[in-house]
Amino acid sequence: MVNGFDIIGQNRTLQVHWGKRIVAFAIDCVVVLSPVWMFLFLLGERRVSAYGITSGLAFFAALFLFLTFHPPDKSAPAAQAKAA
């Protein structure tokens, strides 16, 4: 029976896709999670729920700020598909 490891072992496109996802997760952890966790730890907050909620809000704020200062490109494939 074929499993996911067999498929990813033979499909170069899928390997590149998952490689990019892993790198993006690492960048997210460095940019958002680490500073939030250090800040809450220094404040003396030890509840796990506080870390989760604050990290989620920080991800939302980071995405909002990114899209505010870097709007999506109008020549992106999704924009071309809507125009057609």
C-alpha positions as CSV (number, residue, x, y, z in Angstrom):
1,M,0.0,0.0,0.0
2,V,1.3,3.4,-0.9
3,N,1.7,6.0,1.9
4,G,2.6,9.6,2.1
5,F,6.4,8.9,2.5
6,D,6.4,6.9,-0.7
7,I,4.8,9.8,-2.6
8,I,7.0,12.5,-1.2
9,G,10.1,10.4,-1.8
10,Q,9.3,10.3,-5.5
11,N,7.7,13.7,-6.2
12,R,10.2,16.6,-6.4
13,T,7.5,19.2,-6.5
14,L,6.0,17.9,-3.3
15,Q,9.4,17.9,-1.7
16,V,10.0,21.5,-2.6
17,H,6.5,22.5,-1.4
18,W,7.0,20.8,2.0
19,G,10.5,22.3,2.3
20,K,9.1,25.8,1.9
21,R,6.4,25.1,4.5
22,I,8.9,24.0,7.0
23,V,11.1,27.1,6.4
24,A,8.0,29.3,6.7
25,F,7.1,27.7,10.0
26,A,10.6,28.3,11.3
27,I,10.5,31.9,10.2
28,D,7.1,32.4,11.9
29,C,8.5,30.9,15.1
30,V,11.4,33.3,15.1
31,V,9.5,36.4,14.1
32,V,6.4,36.0,16.2
33,L,6.4,33.1,18.7
34,S,9.8,33.7,20.3
35,P,9.3,37.4,21.1
36,V,5.8,36.8,22.4
37,W,6.8,33.9,24.6
38,M,9.8,35.9,25.9
39,F,7.7,38.9,26.7
40,L,5.0,36.8,28.5
41,F,7.7,34.9,30.4
42,L,9.3,38.2,31.6
43,L,5.9,39.4,32.7
44,G,5.6,36.3,34.8
45,E,2.7,34.7,32.8
46,R,2.8,30.9,33.0
47,R,-0.7,29.9,31.7
48,V,-0.5,28.0,28.5
49,S,-3.8,29.5,27.3
50,A,-2.3,33.0,27.5
51,Y,0.6,32.0,25.3
52,G,-1.7,30.5,22.7
53,I,-4.1,33.5,22.6
54,T,-1.4,36.1,22.6
55,S,0.6,34.2,19.9
56,G,-2.6,34.0,17.7
57,L,-3.2,37.7,18.1
58,A,0.5,38.5,17.3
59,F,0.2,36.3,14.1
60,F,-2.9,38.2,13.1
61,A,-1.3,41.6,13.8
62,A,1.9,40.6,11.8
63,L,-0.2,39.5,8.8
64,F,-2.3,42.7,9.0
65,L,0.9,44.9,9.1
66,F,2.5,42.9,6.3
67,L,-0.5,43.3,4.0
68,T,-0.9,46.9,4.9
69,F,2.6,47.8,3.8
70,H,3.0,45.2,1.1
71,P,-0.4,44.8,-0.8
72,P,-0.8,41.8,-3.1
73,D,0.6,42.2,-6.6
74,K,-2.1,43.0,-9.2
75,S,-0.3,40.8,-11.7
76,A,-0.7,37.7,-9.5
77,P,-2.3,34.6,-11.1
78,A,-5.4,34.9,-8.9
79,A,-6.0,38.5,-10.0
80,Q,-5.6,37.5,-13.7
81,A,-8.1,34.7,-13.3
82,K,-10.7,37.1,-11.8
83,A,-10.1,39.6,-14.7
84,A,-10.7,37.0,-17.4
